[in-house]
Amino acid sequence: MGSSQSDPTDEFDVSNFDKAYKIRPGKVITRIGKAAYGDDYPEEAEPFSFVTKTDLARMAHLLAVGSGSIFVDLGSGRGGPGLWLARATGADLVGIDLSTNAIAQATQRIPEFSLVGHVRYLQGNLCATGLPDQSCDAAVSIDVLIFIQDQTAVMKEVARILRPGAPFVFTAFEDRDTERYRLPLQENGFNVEVYEEKPDWRRRQLALYGRTVVEKDALIEEMGDGGRVLIAEAEYLLADGLENTRHVFVAGRRM
């Protein structure tokens, strides 16, 4: 799980994310995810996002990387989805995240996916990753771009680190009917190949938030302040109803 909108989490304040990533979640988060997503919940990945098994399989196909390739996970968090993709594709992975707690947890999880020597995590800003020009064969990002105020800056950075012809595949939230990411992609040298609202996302997400509130005592016991961050998000967005929001799946290709 993780925040999808800018409230109540401040997009410029990494402290909430550090709280959420301080303690590795356990059976309560898994129970909540399964209740909301059923068989489409990627339990092994332990996502702090709203990604599904269907999303991950589609991403692996669209990334089109394999052994000898390198892809970057932008806003890698605790690492699970990126590690899942690295194992599924056989490509090496570089994860970028602002949170030191997230990087520590993601690094600890590398052996669980039998990827020692094939993954590294770096603390960095998605608008200034520090990676060399044209050093990556693909890029992925899962439910992170909503927190970036300057979409032009982040798309420019992704274009800089990708080789020509490389794909950038992501899921993200946006205001309904805005297509927030299309123009920044196009203006920074990407051909947009997929831009669509994920099916059934709202029902699933509201179910997840509802279950989070029901399980709040157990969640706080399991995760402490991190659980409180998730509960605050759930309560806020249940009241909002997500009526003016949509969750999109996007794939672009650097020209």
QUIDA-V13782 format. One record per residue. N is the residue number from 1. RES is the residue in one small letter. NEAR is the number of other C-alpha atoms within 12 Angstrom. Layout:
BEGIN
N,RES,NEAR
N,RES,NEAR
END
This chain:
BEGIN
1,m,42
2,g,47
3,s,38
4,s,39
5,q,31
6,s,26
7,d,23
8,p,25
9,t,29
10,d,20
11,e,22
12,f,19
13,d,17
14,v,25
15,s,21
16,n,31
17,f,38
18,d,28
19,k,27
20,a,39
21,y,38
22,k,27
23,i,25
24,r,34
25,p,33
26,g,22
27,k,19
28,v,28
29,i,42
30,t,30
31,r,25
32,i,36
33,g,40
34,k,28
35,a,25
36,a,30
37,y,30
38,g,19
39,d,15
40,d,23
41,y,32
42,p,31
43,e,31
44,e,28
45,a,37
46,e,38
47,p,38
48,f,42
49,s,40
50,f,47
51,v,43
52,t,39
53,k,28
54,t,21
55,d,37
56,l,37
57,a,24
58,r,25
59,m,38
60,a,33
61,h,21
62,l,29
63,l,39
64,a,31
65,v,31
66,g,23
67,s,17
68,g,16
69,s,26
70,i,36
71,f,48
72,v,50
73,d,50
74,l,46
75,g,47
76,s,52
77,g,48
78,r,44
79,g,48
80,g,42
81,p,48
82,g,54
83,l,44
84,w,40
85,l,46
86,a,45
87,r,31
88,a,28
89,t,30
90,g,26
91,a,32
92,d,36
93,l,45
94,v,44
95,g,47
96,i,41
97,d,39
98,l,34
99,s,33
100,t,28
101,n,30
102,a,38
103,i,34
104,a,28
105,q,29
106,a,45
107,t,34
108,q,23
109,r,29
110,i,32
111,p,20
112,e,19
113,f,26
114,s,18
115,l,28
116,v,19
117,g,16
118,h,29
119,v,37
120,r,31
121,y,39
122,l,32
123,q,29
124,g,25
125,n,27
126,l,39
127,c,28
128,a,26
129,t,33
130,g,21
131,l,28
132,p,16
133,d,18
134,q,23
135,s,26
136,c,37
137,d,37
138,a,45
139,a,52
140,v,50
141,s,48
142,i,47
143,d,38
144,v,40
145,l,41
146,i,35
147,f,34
148,i,31
149,q,21
150,d,20
151,q,27
152,t,25
153,a,23
154,v,31
155,m,39
156,k,26
157,e,35
158,v,49
159,a,41
160,r,32
161,i,34
162,l,35
163,r,28
164,p,23
165,g,23
166,a,34
167,p,40
168,f,49
169,v,47
170,f,50
171,t,41
172,a,41
173,f,41
174,e,34
175,d,21
176,r,17
177,d,18
178,t,18
179,e,27
180,r,28
181,y,41
182,r,30
183,l,20
184,p,26
185,l,35
186,q,24
187,e,21
188,n,26
189,g,28
190,f,34
191,n,27
192,v,27
193,e,21
194,v,26
195,y,28
196,e,25
197,e,24
198,k,28
199,p,16
200,d,18
201,w,29
202,r,28
203,r,21
204,r,28
205,q,40
206,l,30
207,a,28
208,l,39
209,y,38
210,g,28
211,r,30
212,t,38
213,v,30
214,v,20
215,e,28
216,k,30
217,d,19
218,a,23
219,l,32
220,i,27
221,e,19
222,e,23
223,m,27
224,g,22
225,d,26
226,g,33
227,g,37
228,r,30
229,v,33
230,l,42
231,i,35
232,a,28
233,e,34
234,a,35
235,e,27
236,y,25
237,l,32
238,l,24
239,a,15
240,d,18
241,g,19
242,l,27
243,e,19
244,n,16
245,t,27
246,r,32
247,h,42
248,v,39
249,f,39
250,v,39
251,a,37
252,g,40
253,r,34
254,r,33
255,m,21
END
